[in-house]
Structures are given as structure tokens and as C-alpha cells.
Amino acid sequence: MSTIAYTAIGRRKEAVAKVKLQPGTGELTVNEKPGELYFQYNSQYLNDLRAPLTTLGLVNDYDIHVTASGGGVKGQTDAVKLAVARAVCNMASEKRATLKPEGYLTRDYRAKERKKYGLKKARK
């Protein structure tokens, strides 16, 4: 018996998150660890990455399985948020109209600026 799973990838700075949404009870696992433990019990991070599902009222309907790498905890949180929103759009394209105005489908393209020749840092 195979269950339906919706996958998507999100990126932010150096962080990359691969998300798999499966019908379930709202459980969050990140790199085979409970999500609360991985994100250090920080309620802001946990609320941020579940925000697309909260907007649609689907928080307790889907389990979120994440493989995250690179960057820091905040960058990974934003990458997971984008990936969850993309996975929901893969699930049902009519939900895109609700998520797009909230900004959940917009990738934040800002990244660290490179150091320039003759300078000590990127701009000084």
C-alpha cells in the first residue's frame, strides 16, 4: 500500500530543504529528528515553517518530512516554509491563489555578497 506524498524543494541563502507532505496527524520530522528538537523548541521558527498550512487550515492534516542542509537554522526555516508552500501547490493548484498574496511562494533571493579585490570585506 503506497500513500500519496507531495514533494518540493525550497532554498534560502545557502540552505536547501527537500519536503515531503503526506496525509497524517501534523507531525514534523527534520533529518530523521523531531522538528521541535531540530529547531531548538523555538516557537517562531516552528510557526514560520507551518505558516502555509496554517493559512489553509491544514496543519493537523499532513505530516511534514524534511531533509535540510546548509546555512543556519533561520535560513533552513525559510527554505522549509517555501518548500511546504510549493508542495501544497503541487497537491492542489487552486490553493496557489491563497498562498501567493501572503508571499509564501516568493523565493528570497538575497544572499551573502562576495568579497571584492582590494577590500577587507564585501563593501569596506
Disulfide bonds with the S-S distance in Angstrom:
none
